[in-house]
Amino acid sequence: MTLSTVGASVRTRVRIPLTFADGYSTTAEAVTFTGLGDGREHVAFVLGEPGETPLVRLHSECLTGDVFGSARCDCGPQLRESVQRIAETGGVLLYLRQEGRDIGLYNKLDAYALQDQGRDTYQANTDLGFPEDARDYTAAAQMLSALGISELDLLTNNPDKSRQLIDLGIAVRSTVPTGVHATPNNLRYLRAKVDHTGHTIQIA
């Protein structure tokens, strides 16, 4: 991985009131950027009053979970939880356009079809000719640098996120796990994340 966190700058800042289906509401400052290395339209949501070492989550886009409430993953509940926890503590949620671990929406749905045939979430990606996880967090590090953040507490269960950020020159003071959002529909998916990539999820 190439150390490349320079070159991005803030494009626009705008305040947006957020309201979730369960009634929780808060206000975020949405921040867009120019000069991101992958050319995508990632967005930062600044929540609460960030301190010198803010709480940060890197949240990869999941249309099915974030928007439509799909129970096949835990993305929607993690997004909802993260917004509230960051708003209470002060920090930033980076919403990254990396659908399906960066294989895209259609390929993610193709992977779902393979999972229905018995493959786990990682095997399905490789069966389609993709890496198990194609996400690269260089743009996330650029966004953080543009926001003046060089050290953070990372809200995640995924050890690869902290590894990549550290490699990219962002200091991770601590990792803070999210809650466990297990359902009968996503339990196999969560177990694969624990067993295969060491996610820090405590499943009963």
Secondary structure as UniProt FT lines:
FT   STRAND          9..19
FT   TURN            21..22
FT   STRAND          25..34
FT   TURN            37..38
FT   STRAND          43..47
FT   STRAND          55..60
FT   HELIX           63..67
FT   TURN            71..72
FT   HELIX           75..89
FT   STRAND          91..96
FT   HELIX           99..102
FT   HELIX           105..116
FT   TURN            117..118
FT   HELIX           121..127
FT   TURN            128..129
FT   HELIX           138..146
FT   TURN            147..148
FT   STRAND          151..155
FT   HELIX           159..167
FT   TURN            168..169
FT   STRAND          171..176
FT   TURN            184..186
FT   HELIX           187..197
//
